[in-house]
Amino acid sequence: MYLLPILFLISFAFASDEPIGEVRSANADDFFRHPNGSKNYSESWDYVFVLDNGAKVYVTYTWLNSSNEVGTQFSIWNFKNKSANVGRIYPKERYSENKTTNTISIKDEYKMENLPGKEHRVLFTADKNGKFFLDLKFTSAQAAKIPGDGVFNVDGQKYGLYVHIPYGRVEGRIGINDDTVAVKGYGYMDHSWTSAETTNIVARSFIFNTTTLEKNVNKIAGRVNVSPKGGVFGYAIPIIEGGAELVLPVQILDNGSNYNPKKFPSNVEIKWSKEEIPPLFFAVTYQEKFPLLANLGLPKIVISAKGGEIYHLRGRSKTDSWGRVDWALSGK
C-alpha cells in the first residue's frame, strides 16, 4: 500500500484515504474512461499549454453521466492581445474510444490521439461566436507517476486522478477565426473522475506547473484539491536535481492559517508528505477569471440547480523554490 508518512499538524484534519498500491507508471487503461456505475459519475481530461509567444491555452473534455452528455471547453488568453472562451455540450453518443489506435474522439472535431507522452496529440475545433482551433502534439514528455490505483476516498466518495504529463514540450498550431499561427511551448495534462457530483467532492482545485525554460531550476507540477469538509487530496510530481518523485499534500495554508475552502485564497502554501520537499507558495494574483457553467451555455436556472456558478482563476507567480509557476484555481 502507498502509505503517507505519519505527519500530525495542529488544526489539520485529513479527510481522505490515499490510493492503494505502490507508485507506478501509467498504462493505457488510465487514459480511457472509468465508468463506476454511479448516476452522478463524471470524468475530465484537462490540458494546460503555456506557449513561448506569451499565450496560454486551456482545453478540457468532460463526460457528464448525470445528464448523458459530453462537454468541451477551450480557453485562450493573450493570443495577440486577445482572449476568448468557448464551451460546447453534445449527447454522449458523440463520444467514442478506439483502444486499438488509442484515440478518444468527440464528434470527430475534438480528439486526443496516442497515449499520453511523446507524440500525444490534442485537437480542438469549434465554431461558436467565432472559430477556434488548436492542434498540438507533445514533442517530449516527462514520464507519468501514478499513486497506486490513483483513487482517493473522499468523504465517502471516490476521486480518481492521473497526472499523465507533468512536464512536456508541444508544437503545432492555434487560432481564432482565420488567424492561425505556428506555436511551441510547454504542456501539462491530467485526468480525473468522480463517483458523485464533482462539487460534492471538490470545493477548490489547484493545478500548478513550473513552466520556466531556465536550466537548473527545480520543477513541480500536479493537482491538489480541497473537499467541502476541508480534506486535502491529490498529488504532485517535483523534479529536484533531475530526479522525479511523487508527493501527496498534507496541508494547505492561506496567509499562514489553515485554508477555509469556502472562499478563494489570497496567499497559498501547500505542504507535502515528504518534509524535505519545499512547500509551494504563491500569491493568488490572477490574470484571468471566468465562469465555467455560463461558458458552456447553461441557463441561469440550471446553474442555480447545480448549486451555483463555478469560477476559474488563472495566473502566474514567481516562487522561491520552484521558479516560474503557472497555476489555475477553480471553485464556487
Protein Blocks (a to p, Z undefined) as FASTA:
>chain_A
ZZddddddehiacfbdcdedddddddfklmmccdehiakbccddddddddfkopacdddd
dddfknopacdddddehighiacdddddddfklpccdfklopacehhlaccehjedehia
cdddddeeiacddddddfbdcddddehjopaceehiacddddfblbacddddddehjbcc
dddddddddddddfbdfklmmmbdcddddfbfbehiacddddddddfkopacddddddee
hiacddddfbdceehiacdfkbccfbdcdddfblklccdddddddfbdcdfklmnopafk
lmmmnopacdddddddddfklopaddddddZZ
